[in-house]
């Protein structure tokens, strides 16, 4: 089965001094939801970060709760979410 994003919801936010410019929720294959994906912008480059939680593990401040294993899937998520953000900004 191929992973497909069947729904994407993006909310753009204005936070001065923060790299976070929005959040996204996606639904995969109409049966699995991922909430709280951060949309970040650093040095003029935009990218997404999967949901994470703070840890007490030395050397690891945050731990992803879920994430793509393959680079191809990570790029696919990134492209779909950033395209939706661009569509919102153009409205």
Order of alpha helices (4+ residues) and beta strands (2+ residues): beta-beta-beta-beta-beta-beta-alpha
